[in-house]
């Protein structure tokens, strides 16, 4: 979940931007995969193009960045792979400056972290429209978003939830008043202090959660603690994390829409899009098929089963019929 946990990296990289616009940018390498058109790329609309794709350095981002590169390659482009850049700002700056041409970014990250707004926009489409409009002046064009929403959530196991039947955060709030001793949370230190994290959630839902019911720990530990008997009833998770499926966790619905929308959408250097407008028609169908459930499935293949992110991306694109293998 590096897309939000990059405050230190952002500050360090920002200090270097004037001297090194591509802070954190690796040289990259040609995308060697032999892929051909499927439902996308027929007629090779990107033939003659030389395009660079990028991403941040966590599994989901590398998968999404690889999808863009593979689709571009199938459509006839020569593609350079610069995925797996440390820190959010390095990848974004690469697209802004033209060192890279495209990546997947998250609407909430752009609105709050890059564009400096304090409050998220509740409606997902309105949130996307706001970042789209604001980023045009930065030379970045946002293409239509997916419904892959990588945001905060609370989750528990089926066994722990059996006595309570919790489905929503409002249900959790009601239980915290009806049976205060039942509701305990495992959370990260950062989530415990963020206005768009635990304090804001408790206030928005009117939860009764004394400090003694909150246990702070690292992200990875939370996932191992949730299934343990006698540990927290609920743990902080990220909605596209592959471990949700592998651990059979039940995610609470944010029925008051408190948490920001972090919908993944392609962002493209505006000059590159003007030169190669086919990029839009190539990526729109991919984004329409990317959902939170698909994100969990693909992330699990990497983070749980140990598969290579680009191979996971290729297999999914082939399965969906977007591209074929050469």
C-alpha positions in Angstrom: 0.0 0.0 0.0 2.8 2.3 -0.8 0.6 4.7 -2.7 -0.5 6.4 0.5 2.5 5.7 2.7 5.0 7.8 1.0 5.3 11.0 3.0 9.0 10.6 3.7 9.8 9.5 0.1 7.7 12.3 -1.2 9.6 14.9 0.8 13.0 13.4 0.0 12.3 13.2 -3.7 10.7 16.6 -3.9 13.9 18.2 -2.7 15.7 16.6 -5.6 13.1 17.4 -8.3 14.7 20.7 -9.4 18.0 18.9 -10.1 16.6 15.5 -11.2 13.1 15.7 -12.7 13.0 11.9 -12.9 13.7 11.3 -9.2 13.7 7.5 -8.6 13.4 6.7 -12.2 15.3 3.6 -13.4 16.7 3.3 -16.9 14.2 0.6 -17.8 14.5 -2.1 -20.4 12.7 -3.0 -23.7 9.5 -5.1 -23.1 10.5 -8.4 -24.7 7.2 -10.3 -24.5 6.0 -11.6 -27.8 2.3 -10.5 -27.8 -0.1 -9.9 -30.6 -3.5 -8.2 -30.9 -6.6 -9.8 -29.5 -9.7 -7.6 -29.2 -7.3 -4.7 -28.7 -4.6 -3.6 -31.1 -6.0 -4.8 -34.4 -4.5 -2.9 -37.2 -1.5 -2.0 -35.0 -2.6 1.5 -34.2 0.6 2.2 -32.3 3.0 1.0 -35.0 6.0 3.3 -35.1 5.4 4.5 -31.5 8.1 4.3 -28.9 6.4 4.4 -25.5 7.5 4.1 -21.9 5.3 2.7 -19.1 5.9 3.2 -15.4 4.5 2.3 -12.0 5.1 2.5 -8.3 6.9 -0.3 -6.5 4.1 -2.5 -5.0 2.6 -5.6 -6.6 -0.7 -4.1 -7.8 1.0 -1.2 -9.4 3.5 -3.4 -11.2 0.7 -5.6 -12.5 -1.3 -2.5 -13.8 1.8 -0.9 -15.4 2.6 -4.2 -17.1 -0.9 -4.4 -18.5 -0.4 -1.0 -20.2 2.9 -2.1 -21.6 1.6 -5.4 -22.9 -1.4 -3.7 -24.6 0.9 -1.1 -26.2 3.2 -3.8 -27.4 0.4 -5.9 -28.9 -0.8 -2.7 -30.7 2.6 -2.3 -32.4 4.6 0.0 -30.2 8.1 -0.4 -29.1 7.8 -0.4 -25.3 10.2 0.4 -22.6 9.4 -0.9 -19.1 10.1 1.5 -16.3 7.8 -0.1 -13.7 8.7 -0.6 -10.1 9.8 3.0 -9.2 10.3 3.7 -5.5 7.9 6.3 -4.2 4.8 7.8 -5.7 6.3 11.1 -6.9 9.0 9.4 -9.0 6.4 7.7 -11.2 4.1 10.6 -11.4 6.9 13.0 -12.3 8.1 10.7 -15.0 4.7 10.9 -16.7 4.4 14.7 -16.1 7.9 15.4 -17.6 7.6 12.9 -20.5 10.2 10.5 -19.2 7.4 8.0 -19.2 4.1 8.0 -21.2 1.6 6.2 -19.1 0.8 4.5 -15.7 -2.2 3.7 -13.5 -2.7 6.1 -10.7 -5.3 6.4 -7.9 -7.8 9.3 -7.8 -7.6 9.8 -4.1 -3.8 9.9 -4.1 -3.8 12.6 -6.8 -6.5 14.7 -5.2 -5.0 14.7 -1.7 -1.3 14.0 -2.0 -0.4 15.6 -5.3 -3.0 18.4 -5.7 -3.0 19.3 -2.0 -6.7 19.0 -1.1 -7.8 18.2 2.4 -11.2 16.6 1.8 -12.0 13.8 -0.6 -15.0 13.9 -2.9 -17.5 11.3 -2.0 -18.8 10.5 -5.5 -16.2 8.3 -7.3 -16.9 9.8 -10.8 -16.9 13.3 -9.4 -13.5 12.6 -7.7 -12.1 11.4 -11.0 -13.5 14.4 -12.9 -11.9 16.7 -10.4 -8.4 15.2 -10.7 -8.8 15.0 -14.5 -9.6 18.7 -14.8 -6.9 19.8 -12.3 -4.1 17.7 -13.8 -4.6 19.0 -17.4 -2.6 22.0 -16.5 0.2 19.7 -15.4 0.4 18.1 -18.8 -1.3 14.9 -17.5 -4.5 13.4 -18.9 -6.6 11.0 -16.9 -8.4 8.4 -18.9 -11.7 6.9 -17.6 -11.3 5.1 -14.3 -11.7 1.5 -13.3 -13.8 0.4 -10.3 -10.7 -1.1 -8.7 -10.8 0.9 -5.5 -7.8 0.4 -3.3 -8.9 2.1 -0.1 -9.1 1.4 3.6 -11.6 -1.1 5.2 -12.2 -3.2 8.3 -12.4 -7.0 8.0 -12.9 -10.0 10.1 -13.2 -13.8 9.7 -16.3 -15.7 9.2 -15.9 -17.6 12.4 -15.4 -14.4 14.5 -18.3 -12.7 12.7 -20.7 -15.6 13.2 -22.2 -14.4 16.6 -22.7 -10.8 15.3 -23.5 -10.9 11.6 -21.6 -7.7 10.8 -21.9 -6.4 7.3 -21.3 -2.7 7.5 -19.4 -0.2 9.6 -22.7 1.0 10.9 -23.2 -2.6 12.2 -19.8 -2.3 13.9 -20.8 1.0 15.5 -24.0 -0.5 16.8 -22.2 -3.4 18.3 -19.7 -1.1 20.0 -22.5 0.4 22.0 -24.6 -2.8 22.4 -21.6 -4.9 23.6 -18.6 -2.7 24.0 -16.2 -5.4 25.0 -16.8 -7.2 21.7 -15.3 -4.6 19.3 -11.5 -4.6 19.2 -9.4 -3.4 16.3 -5.9 -4.1 15.0 -4.6 -1.1 13.0 -1.4 0.5 11.7 0.1 3.4 13.6 -0.6 5.7 10.7 -4.2 4.7 10.3 -4.7 5.3 14.0 -3.7 8.9 13.7 -5.0 10.0 10.2 -8.1 12.1 9.8 -9.1 9.9 6.9 -8.4 6.9 9.1 -9.4 5.7 12.6 -10.2 9.1 14.3 -12.4 10.2 11.4 -14.1 6.8 11.0 -14.9 6.7 14.8 -16.4 10.2 14.6 -18.4 9.6 11.3 -20.0 6.4 12.6 -20.3 7.3 16.3 -18.3 4.3 17.4 -17.6 3.6 21.0 -13.9 2.6 20.9 -11.8 3.3 23.9 -8.0 3.3 23.5 -7.7 0.0 25.3 -9.7 -1.6 22.4 -7.2 -0.5 19.8 -4.0 -2.5 19.1 -1.4 -0.9 16.8 0.9 -3.0 14.7 2.6 -3.3 11.2 0.4 -4.0 8.2 1.6 -7.5 7.6 1.1 -8.5 11.2 -2.6 -7.3 11.1 -3.4 -10.0 8.5 -1.9 -12.7 10.6 -3.7 -11.5 13.7 -7.2 -11.2 12.4 -7.7 -15.0 12.1 -6.2 -15.8 15.5 -8.7 -16.7 18.3 -8.5 -14.1 21.1 -7.0 -11.5 18.9 -8.8 -8.4 17.4 -12.3 -8.9 16.1 -11.6 -6.6 13.2 -8.4 -5.5 11.4 -7.6 -2.6 9.1 -7.1 -3.9 5.5 -6.8 -2.6 2.0 -9.7 -3.4 -0.3 -7.7 -5.0 -3.1 -5.2 -6.9 -1.0 -4.9 -10.5 -2.1 -4.8 -11.8 1.4 -8.5 -10.9 1.9 -9.4 -13.8 -0.4 -6.7 -16.2 0.7 -7.7 -15.7 4.4 -11.4 -15.7 3.6 -11.9 -12.4 5.3 -15.3 -10.6 5.4 -14.9 -6.9 4.6 -17.2 -4.4 6.2 -19.1 -2.1 3.8 -18.3 1.6 4.3 -22.1 2.4 4.1 -21.6 6.1 4.9 -18.9 6.4 2.3 -16.4 7.8 4.8 -13.1 6.5 3.3 -11.7 8.3 0.2 -12.1 6.8 -3.3 -8.8 5.4 -4.6 -10.0 4.2 -8.0 -7.2 3.2 -10.4 -7.2 5.1 -13.7 -4.7 5.4 -16.5 -2.8 8.7 -16.6 -1.0 9.6 -19.8 1.4 12.4 -20.7 -0.9 14.8 -22.7 1.6 15.3 -25.5 2.0 11.5 -26.0 -1.8 11.1 -26.0 -2.1 13.9 -28.6 0.4 12.2 -30.8 -1.0 8.7 -30.3 -4.8 9.1 -29.6 -5.3 5.4 -30.0 -4.0 5.0 -26.5 -7.5 6.0 -25.2 -9.3 3.3 -27.1 -6.7 0.7 -26.1 -6.9 1.3 -22.4 -10.6 2.1 -21.8 -11.7 -1.5 -22.3 -9.1 -2.8 -19.9 -10.1 -0.3 -17.2 -13.8 -1.2 -17.6 -12.9 -4.8 -16.6 -10.7 -3.9 -13.6 -12.7 -4.2 -10.4 -11.8 -4.4 -6.7 -12.5 -8.2 -6.9 -10.2 -8.6 -9.9 -7.5 -6.6 -8.1 -7.7 -9.0 -5.1 -7.5 -12.0 -7.4 -4.4 -10.7 -9.3 -2.6 -9.4 -6.2 -3.1 -12.8 -4.5 -1.3 -14.5 -7.4 1.8 -12.3 -6.7 1.7 -11.8 -2.9 0.3 -15.1 -1.8 1.3 -17.5 -4.6 4.6 -15.9 -5.5 4.0 -15.4 -9.2 5.7 -12.8 -11.4 3.6 -9.6 -11.7 4.1 -9.2 -15.5 3.2 -12.8 -16.1 0.1 -12.3 -14.0 -0.8 -9.3 -16.1 -0.2 -11.1 -19.3 -2.3 -14.1 -18.4 -5.2 -12.0 -17.4 -5.1 -9.9 -20.6 -4.9 -13.1 -22.6 -7.8 -14.7 -20.6 -9.9 -11.6 -21.2 -9.1 -11.8 -25.0 -7.5 -8.4 -25.0 -4.2 -9.7 -26.4 -2.8 -13.0 -27.6 0.6 -14.6 -27.2 2.9 -14.7 -30.2 
